[in-house]
């Protein structure tokens, strides 16, 4: 199991929470800088897949500072609930949502992705951006997402993946191994966070491997949509009635 801090005895979940707490003050800035701003385009394209599906209540897991939850407003839901295990990230997210005047539409709260504090069949859609690879037990998290999703509801996952073809594969490997950790260390002051990122992406079962796990946890009508040469992938699934 890949963890942020290899010299600690804490479990992955606790380490991930500590990591995001430590970089929360620079997270939005670093996200846009290290991706060249393309993460904004990825979120936009992903959310478009949920348009015109009658979605009224959305759960955004690993919501962080709320970027994906804010993007989800474009599908015109009545309510969006965002959950995260990092108090630091939620604090910045709440402040952002308050400044934008979105408090009636978006609520952020503490929540464990593997033990969601919601009843069965509660949401029309579930979204996760760059969060599932941080789950301590992927299958457990996916099954709990399936549980709280209404029959007929959609699960939309946006996650980093490993490019498979030349030259993007070689370029991405060089960038993630050398450039990303250096920039992350200089700006965030937590070198482990941006060493963990490429390591966690490398270890994550992406593409067809993820689809197999996705379907084994109950999701049907699954789609895998690689973007930007495979650096990022969209996974869409449904809880069939």
C-alpha positions, 0 to 999 in steps of 0.5 A, a space after each residue: 500500500 502506498 502511503 504519504 509518510 513511510 516512517 509513520 505507524 498511522 494507517 493510510 487514511 490518517 496519513 492522507 488526512 494529515 497530508 492534506 491538512 499540511 498542504 491545504 493552504 496551497 492546494 488550489 494554487 498548486 493544483 492549477 499550477 502543476 496541471 497547467 490549469 488543465 484540471 479545470 477543463 477535466 472537471 468541466 468535461 466530467 460534469 457535462 456527462 451528468 447534464 440533463 439526467 434529472 439530478 437533484 441531490 449530489 454527494 461530492 466525496 473527497 471534496 477538498 476545497 469544493 472545486 468539483 462541488 462548485 462545478 456540479 452546480 452546472 447540472 442545476 441540482 437542488 443540493 450538493 453535499 461535500 464530504 472530506 476527511 481533512 479539516 484543513 481542506 474543508 475550512 478553505 472550501 467553506 470559506 470559498 463557498 461563503 465568499 461565492 454566496 453558495 452556502 444554500 446550495 453547497 454544504 461541506 462536512 467531515 466524512 469518511 469515504 468508506 463509512 459515509 454518514 448517510 442512509 441508503 439510497 440518498 443521492 441521485 449522483 455521486 462525484 469524486 475528483 482525484 480522491 479514490 486512489 487515496 482510499 485505504 480500501 478501494 472496494 470498501 469505499 466503492 461499495 459504500 458509494 453504491 449503497 448511498 446512491 439511489 437506484 438509477 443514480 450515477 457515479 462519476 469519478 475523475 482520477 489520474 491515470 498512467 498514459 500508455 502510449 509514446 510520447 505522453 507516457 515518457 513525458 508524463 513519467 519524467 514530469 511526475 518523477 522529477 518536476 512535480 516533487 520538486 515544485 511541490 516541495 518548493 511551494 508546499 513545504 511538504 515534499 512527501 505530499 508530492 512524492 506520494 502523488 506520482 507513487 499513488 497514481 502509479 500504483 492505482 488500478 486504472 483504465 480497464 482494471 478499475 472498471 473491473 473493480 467498479 463493476 464488482 462493487 455493483 456499478 453497471 453501464 460503466 464507461 472509461 474515458 481517457 483524457 489528455 493522452 491518458 494522464 487523467 480518466 473519467 469513469 462513469 457508472 450507474 446503479 441500475 434499478 
